[in-house]
Amino acid sequence: MSASSGMFRSFRNFNYRTWFLGGVISNVGGWMQATAQDWVVLTELTDNDATAMGVTMALQFGPPLVLVGLTGWVADRFDRRKVLLCTQTALLLLALGVAALLLTGVMTLPLMFVFAAAFGVANAFDAPARQAFVSDMVSLEDTSNAVALNSAAFNMARLVGPAIGGILIVLLGSGWVFVANAVTFLAMIIALTLIRVNELTPRVKSRRGGGLGEGLRYVSGRPDLIVVFVMVFLIGAFGMNFPIFASTMALEFGRDADGYGLLSSVLAIGSLAGALLAARRDRARVRVLVIAAGGFGVASVVSAAMPTYPTYAAVLVLVGFSTVSMLTTANGYVQTTTDAALRGRVLALYMAVIMGSTPIGAPIAGWIVDTFSARTAIAVGGIAGIVAFGIGVGWMLWSGRLRRRDGRRFRLTLDETRPLSVIRAMDPGSFDDHPATPIRLADPRDDED
């Protein structure tokens, strides 16, 4: 396979290679900390209170929704590399703060709630800038590949981070896990300082100005993006509460923190496979998103019925695979079909949908676990995935994109939405006042899918 179409084609770019390596190291620490934080709330600060865990997640993931108008504007208006240096430094200092309180034995549940909200504010600014920065480092045709490789890095870290975190909690205590995460933030900060600024893609800035309203107007004129956002919201709110599901299921099967960490790592095996498969595709396709949503729903319902720890873990591989296939495709689709001048604001809306859905869904999931059972909560998430699949199929039928393939009586094909490739050859300044209108294009490769 040629480099131009290979799974790792974005690695030809020095800036992206540097970014990728720093991200892997930082993500390992992030997963270690996430495991420790969930376990501290569930077992050290409360008596297995899943609702308190849901509130912690809501506080951590709520700020991207509340601050979406500001964070997207910042990602489009300011130097994204400098924004990321600020957010990564803030996250490092917050991790040290939690570590100090845990190691001195003065951490309380209200204090953890405060830190969770502070992590959420820092991540609210970090996420859209980090997502949009990918398209600053690579060409448009490599953006989907770079997004998929980012997801692979995230899930490679997920393979080892939770397991290491669980072991360190048992051996050293939860406080030292936060210290370790603070150290790993240095890898991303160093990577950002090594990036060659002169090789970054020139920024496209909209002369219209505007903040959240401009991004909302753009998305409201794109039915395909609205459908993507709705599907991601449903699964994000009710299906992707993995910390609650995995930790409470680990307790149900009589496992300790290391058993919870292992479940997270098993989930990442499927997630990594999904990310690498997405990296092989030449572009993000809506059909993959819809199929993955259905796969997530079915796999989640099946996992809720598993009778033993090993069988539950085995089905989590399929849950992870379908989840990351869906999210990576959605992210790549949003990035590659959005007007470059509005990319930061649209991505901020996307991140608000996916991260902001947690404050709605996590407390509900925690309440369902406490009132009924962990299995019931997982099944509800699976049903949400099946509903998202139905919405995706309904849109394809309603939009007229799903049609019978010419010359084939029983085979169907789907017209995809994507930007005109001629845009890449134009001066960005010549079209930043006119959004790139996605249109349907015939592509012989679609007949090969």
Buried (B, 14 or more C-beta within 10 A) or exposed (E): EEEEEBBBBBBEBEBBBBBBBBBBBBBBBBBBBBBBBBBBBBBBBBEEBBBBBBBBBBBBBBBBBBBBBBBBBBBBBBBBBEBBBBBBBBBBEBBBBBBBBBBEEEBEBEBBBEBBBBBBBBBBBBBBBBBBBBBBBBBBBBBBBBBBBBBBBBBBBBBBBBBBBBBBBEEEBBBBBBBBBBBBBBBBBEBBEEBEEEEBBEBBBBEEEBBBEBBBEBBEEBEBBEBBBBBBBBBBBBBBBBBBBBBBBBBBBEBBBBBBBBBBBBBBBBBBBBBBBBBEBEBBBBBBBBBBBBBBBBBBBBBBEBEEBEEBBBBBBBBBBBBBBBBBBBBBBBBBBBBBBBBBBBBBBBBBBBBBBBBBBBBBBBBBBBEEBBBBBBBBBBBBBBBBBBBBBEBBEEBEBBEEEEEEEEEEBBBBBBBEEEBEEEEBEEBBEEBBEBEEEEBEEBEEE
